[in-house]
Amino acid sequence: VAKDLGLHLPDISDHGVHILDKGRTQYFALHEKTGHLVTAERIDREQLCERVQQCVLRCELIVEGQM
């Protein structure tokens, strides 16, 4: 994520970068040391998308401040 946004790792905390998942469980997080998007919770496809052939989890990346 840091590389895609053209930010260096210290800039991530300066810009207040946050991952926002829809729903109660936060499935994704931003790794502070690498800037990679990682899974924060176990993702159980059968539980989340029982009767759906294509399972999609959406999340938003929020960057505070100017870029």
Phi, psi and omega in degrees: 000315180301316180296316180298326180273353182073030180254148171273158185306317178298332181293335181300312180288327179295325181270358179061052181283128181227149174257130181239114176265147173276133182111181185280328185264131176271104183274340184236152178214166177254119181291121187295325184276332183250338184079012180275149171279124184231162175280134182259340181223158175294133180254114181256101184300319181297325180283319184283322188228059184308308189248018181249130182290317179255116183259123182232129173251127181252146174214159180243147175253122180250127179241116179274151178085180182275149176237000000 
